[in-house]
Amino acid sequence: MAMYQRWGISHRPISLLGYILDASLVVFSLSIAVAIDANSHSASDTLIGIFPYAATIFLLRDWLARNFR
């Protein structure tokens, strides 16, 4: 089942499931960012706290896009 199509150096969703997956990853990323920002004292604290989650989510999406196209 094709969910993504190669688009430059990235992938774009081409099916409803791909769009739902992308939307859920964005919502998850925003909820993580808000939770981390609530306990941070500076911008660098926020960025350092968000980085591991954002990098993992980006790599998960890239892996899914490469395997389901």
C-alpha positions in Angstrom: 0.0 0.0 0.0 1.6 3.2 -1.1 1.3 6.0 1.5 4.1 8.3 0.3 5.8 9.4 -2.9 9.3 10.6 -3.4 9.4 14.4 -3.6 12.9 15.9 -3.9 14.9 14.9 -0.9 11.8 14.1 1.1 8.5 12.3 0.7 4.9 13.5 0.5 1.8 11.7 1.5 -0.4 10.5 -1.3 -3.0 8.5 0.6 -5.4 9.3 3.4 -3.4 7.0 5.7 -0.3 9.0 5.0 -2.0 12.3 5.8 -3.4 10.9 9.0 0.0 9.6 10.0 1.6 13.0 9.3 -1.1 14.8 11.3 -0.8 12.5 14.2 3.0 13.0 14.3 2.6 16.8 14.2 0.1 16.7 17.1 2.4 14.4 19.1 5.3 16.7 18.4 3.4 19.8 19.5 2.2 18.1 22.7 5.7 17.1 23.6 6.9 20.6 22.9 4.3 22.2 25.1 5.0 19.7 27.9 8.7 20.4 27.8 8.3 24.1 27.4 6.2 24.2 30.6 9.1 23.0 32.6 11.9 25.0 30.9 13.5 28.1 32.2 15.0 29.3 28.9 14.8 28.8 25.1 17.9 26.6 25.2 16.3 24.4 27.8 13.3 24.0 25.5 15.3 23.2 22.4 17.6 20.8 24.2 14.5 19.0 25.7 12.7 18.8 22.4 15.6 17.7 20.2 15.6 13.9 21.1 11.9 13.6 20.5 11.9 15.7 17.3 14.8 13.7 15.8 13.2 10.4 16.7 9.9 11.4 15.2 11.6 12.7 12.0 13.5 9.5 11.6 10.4 7.4 12.2 8.5 9.3 9.5 11.4 9.0 7.1 11.6 5.3 7.7 7.9 4.8 7.2 7.9 6.9 4.1 10.8 4.9 2.6 9.2 1.5 3.4 5.6 2.3 2.4 5.9 4.1 -1.0 
